[in-house]
Structure formats: C-alpha cells, structure tokens
C-alpha cells in the first residue's frame, strides 16, 4: 500500500511539472511562490503528524474513498484539458466559450500537489530531527520555489514537442486513476458481489443507451443537412 501511494506521489509531482510547461514564465513563477507559501503556512500542522497517524490514514477505507473523489475530480479535469488542447490544435476557428473553457482548464494547477507538499514537509520534519522546524519549512519552501521553474525548463528542453508532452500528460493521469482505484480498494471490495442479474436494471440501461444514441444520431443528421 505504501509503495502504491509513493508511486502516486511521484506521478502527481510529474504531472504538476508537465502542466506548468504549457504556461508562461510568470505563471510558473506565481504557482511556485504559491506552493512555497503553502509550505510556510502549514509547517505548524505538519509537526503534529506522526508515522503511526499517517499509517492509520492509509488504512482508513472511508478516508481513502473520500480521497478517491478528489482524485477522480483531478484526473477528469486534467484529461479534459488534454482533450480540449488537442481539439484546439486541430481546429481552425473555435467559439469564444470553448476558448474560455480551455483557459480555465489551463489555469487549474491541480489539487493533489498540495497534499503531496504537506506529506513531503511532514517527512522532512520527521527525518531532520534536532533542526528548527521553521528553518526546515523555509528551506523546503525555497527549494520548491527554485526547483519548480528549473524542472519546467528541463522538461521543455528534453521534450520540446507540445503534442508529445500532452500525450504523456494524458497517459500519466490515466495511470494515476488506475492506481487510485487500487489504493482505494486496498485489498477489499467496495461493494458486496452478487450472483444474479437484475433484468430490469439491465433493460433500463440498454433503453437509456438506445434513446440517447438515437437523439445523438438525429442531431448529427440535422447538423449535416444544415
């Protein structure tokens, strides 16, 4: 379980850096300062955490289910950004609302990076025993403020193609979604299994798919004729 969470933390940091490669330099600097300020303002809460408490959180199924909701929202928004970016790359003139939606998705920095920063700060507090906690927080904040722009520049230099970075970003989010399911289940099923098929529910789903498919096909025909 701890290994899965560690891999997810690495992927979240990787996705965060990849997302910054599509922003301007001043935007990257602003989000770096925001992350640094988050570390500075939360160090008093991080020193109250213990290894046993973190272990209990990872084994709390209800908490992991709540985390899965945030994880799903994060993945959906980031994948929507990827799809929207590909749409704009392959389309000439787009509507104003489409462009506004794309800008909002590009501005979204991600929610998971802040719990990851808090976790890293807590680990640093536990490892660096004997060092002033405030000093650790300020040193970590300075490191984040410097490393984020530096890593963004390195990724842009190593992978200059925007399309390739976008594909990697999409696949990385898909991998986070899969690992999120594994971490949420944690060796147990979320619902009890059944051995009987509910015919009414099955017919309802089939009917719903047929109706919505007919509506979509009808709209497509009308748009083609017009």
C-alpha positions as CSV (number, residue, x, y, z in Angstrom):
1,X,0.0,0.0,0.0
2,X,2.8,2.4,0.9
3,X,4.5,1.6,-2.4
4,X,1.4,2.5,-4.4
5,X,1.0,5.8,-2.5
6,X,4.7,6.6,-3.1
7,X,4.3,5.9,-6.9
8,X,1.2,8.1,-6.9
9,X,3.1,10.9,-5.2
10,X,5.8,10.8,-7.8
11,X,3.3,10.8,-10.6
12,X,1.4,13.8,-9.1
13,X,4.6,15.8,-8.9
14,X,5.5,14.7,-12.5
15,X,2.0,15.8,-13.7
16,X,2.3,19.1,-11.9
17,X,5.6,19.9,-13.7
18,X,4.2,18.8,-17.1
19,X,1.2,21.0,-16.7
20,X,3.5,24.0,-16.0
21,X,5.2,23.6,-19.3
22,X,2.1,24.9,-21.0
23,X,2.1,28.1,-19.0
24,X,4.0,31.4,-19.4
25,X,7.1,32.1,-17.3
26,X,5.3,34.5,-14.9
27,X,2.5,32.0,-14.3
28,X,5.1,29.3,-13.4
29,X,6.8,31.7,-11.0
30,X,3.4,32.6,-9.4
31,X,2.4,28.9,-8.8
32,X,5.9,28.2,-7.5
33,X,5.6,31.1,-4.9
34,X,2.1,29.8,-4.0
35,X,3.5,26.3,-3.3
36,X,6.3,27.8,-1.2
37,X,3.8,29.9,0.8
38,X,1.7,26.8,1.4
39,X,4.7,25.0,2.9
40,X,5.5,28.0,5.1
41,X,2.0,28.5,6.4
42,X,1.4,24.8,7.1
43,X,4.5,23.7,9.0
44,X,2.9,24.1,12.4
45,X,0.3,21.4,11.4
46,X,2.9,19.2,9.8
47,X,4.9,18.9,13.0
48,X,1.8,17.4,14.8
49,X,1.7,14.4,12.4
50,X,3.3,11.1,13.3
51,X,4.2,8.0,11.3
52,X,1.6,6.0,13.1
53,X,-1.1,8.5,12.2
54,X,-0.1,8.5,8.6
55,X,-0.2,4.7,8.6
56,X,-3.7,4.8,10.1
57,X,-4.9,7.2,7.4
58,X,-3.7,4.9,4.7
59,X,-5.6,2.0,6.2
60,X,-8.8,4.1,6.8
61,X,-11.1,2.9,4.0
62,X,-13.6,5.7,4.4
63,X,-10.9,8.3,4.2
64,X,-9.4,6.7,1.1
65,X,-12.8,6.7,-0.5
66,X,-13.0,10.5,0.1
67,X,-9.5,10.9,-1.3
68,X,-10.7,8.9,-4.4
69,X,-13.4,11.5,-5.0
70,X,-10.8,14.3,-5.1
71,X,-8.5,12.1,-7.2
72,X,-11.3,11.5,-9.7
73,X,-12.1,15.2,-10.0
74,X,-8.4,16.0,-10.5
75,X,-8.0,13.3,-13.2
76,X,-11.2,14.3,-15.1
77,X,-10.2,18.0,-15.2
78,X,-6.7,17.3,-16.4
79,X,-7.9,14.8,-19.0
80,X,-10.5,17.4,-20.1
81,X,-7.6,19.9,-20.6
82,X,-5.8,17.4,-22.8
83,X,-8.8,16.7,-24.9
84,X,-9.5,20.5,-25.2
85,X,-5.9,21.2,-26.1
86,X,-5.9,18.6,-28.9
87,X,-9.2,20.0,-30.2
88,X,-7.8,23.5,-30.4
89,X,-4.6,22.2,-32.1
90,X,-6.6,20.5,-34.9
91,X,-9.4,23.1,-35.3
92,X,-9.2,26.4,-37.0
93,X,-11.7,28.9,-35.6
94,X,-13.4,28.0,-32.3
95,X,-16.2,29.5,-30.2
96,X,-15.4,32.0,-27.6
97,X,-16.9,29.8,-24.8
98,X,-14.6,27.0,-25.9
99,X,-11.6,29.2,-25.7
100,X,-12.7,30.4,-22.2
101,X,-13.1,26.8,-21.0
102,X,-9.6,26.0,-22.3
103,X,-8.1,28.9,-20.5
104,X,-9.8,27.9,-17.2
105,X,-8.6,24.3,-17.6
106,X,-5.0,25.6,-18.3
107,X,-5.1,27.8,-15.2
108,X,-6.1,24.9,-13.0
109,X,-2.9,24.0,-11.2
110,X,-4.1,20.8,-9.6
111,X,-5.4,19.9,-6.1
112,X,-3.3,16.9,-5.3
113,X,0.0,18.8,-5.3
114,X,-0.8,20.5,-2.1
115,X,-1.4,17.3,0.0
116,X,1.8,15.9,-1.6
117,X,3.7,19.0,-0.4
118,X,2.2,18.7,3.0
119,X,3.3,15.0,3.1
120,X,6.8,15.8,2.0
121,X,7.1,18.6,4.6
122,X,5.9,16.1,7.3
123,X,8.5,13.5,6.2
124,X,11.2,16.2,6.3
125,X,10.2,17.2,9.8
126,X,10.5,13.6,10.9
127,X,13.8,12.9,9.3
128,X,15.7,16.1,10.2
129,X,15.5,15.7,14.0
130,X,17.2,18.4,16.0
131,X,16.8,21.1,13.4
132,X,14.5,24.0,13.9
133,X,11.1,23.2,12.3
134,X,10.7,26.8,11.0
135,X,14.1,26.6,9.3
136,X,13.2,23.3,7.7
137,X,9.9,24.8,6.4
138,X,11.7,27.8,4.9
139,X,14.4,25.7,3.4
140,X,11.9,23.4,1.8
141,X,9.8,26.4,0.5
142,X,12.9,27.9,-1.1
143,X,13.8,24.6,-2.7
144,X,10.3,24.2,-4.1
145,X,10.4,27.8,-5.4
146,X,13.7,27.1,-7.2
147,X,13.1,23.5,-8.4
148,X,9.7,24.0,-10.0
149,X,10.8,26.6,-12.6
150,X,14.1,24.7,-13.1
151,X,12.3,21.3,-13.7
152,X,9.8,23.0,-16.0
153,X,12.7,24.4,-18.1
154,X,14.4,20.9,-18.1
155,X,11.2,19.2,-19.3
156,X,10.7,21.8,-22.1
157,X,14.3,21.3,-23.2
158,X,14.1,17.5,-23.1
159,X,10.7,17.2,-24.7
160,X,10.2,20.4,-26.9
161,X,7.2,18.9,-28.8
162,X,4.0,20.1,-27.2
163,X,2.0,17.2,-28.6
164,X,4.3,14.6,-27.1
165,X,4.1,16.3,-23.7
166,X,0.4,16.4,-23.9
167,X,0.2,12.7,-24.7
168,X,2.5,11.9,-21.8
169,X,0.4,14.1,-19.5
170,X,-2.8,12.2,-20.5
171,X,-1.3,8.8,-20.0
172,X,0.2,9.7,-16.7
173,X,-3.2,10.9,-15.5
174,X,-4.8,7.6,-16.6
175,X,-2.1,5.8,-14.6
176,X,-3.0,7.8,-11.5
177,X,-6.6,7.0,-12.0
178,X,-5.8,3.2,-12.1
179,X,-3.5,3.5,-9.0
180,X,-6.2,5.5,-7.2
181,X,-8.6,2.6,-7.7
182,X,-6.0,0.2,-6.3
183,X,-5.3,2.4,-3.3
184,X,-9.0,2.9,-2.6
185,X,-9.9,-0.8,-2.6
186,X,-6.8,-1.7,-0.5
187,X,-7.4,-5.4,-0.8
188,X,-11.1,-5.1,-0.2
189,X,-14.1,-4.7,-2.4
190,X,-16.1,-1.5,-2.0
191,X,-19.5,-3.3,-2.6
192,X,-20.7,-6.9,-2.0
193,X,-20.7,-9.1,-5.0
194,X,-23.9,-10.5,-6.4
195,X,-24.5,-13.7,-8.4
196,X,-27.9,-12.7,-10.0
197,X,-28.5,-10.3,-12.9
198,X,-31.1,-7.6,-12.4
199,X,-33.0,-7.8,-15.7
200,X,-35.0,-4.6,-15.0
201,X,-31.8,-2.6,-14.4
202,X,-30.1,-4.1,-17.5
203,X,-33.1,-3.3,-19.7
204,X,-33.2,0.2,-18.3
205,X,-29.5,0.8,-19.1
206,X,-30.0,-0.7,-22.6
207,X,-33.1,1.5,-23.2
208,X,-31.3,4.6,-22.0
209,X,-28.3,4.0,-24.2
210,X,-30.6,3.4,-27.2
211,X,-32.6,6.6,-26.6
212,X,-29.6,8.8,-26.1
213,X,-27.9,7.2,-29.1
214,X,-31.0,7.9,-31.3
215,X,-31.0,11.5,-30.0
216,X,-27.3,12.0,-30.8
217,X,-27.7,10.4,-34.2
218,X,-30.7,12.6,-35.0
219,X,-28.7,15.8,-34.0
220,X,-25.8,14.7,-36.2
221,X,-28.1,14.2,-39.2
222,X,-29.7,17.6,-38.7
223,X,-26.3,19.3,-38.4
224,X,-25.1,17.5,-41.6
225,X,-28.2,18.6,-43.5
226,X,-27.8,22.2,-42.3
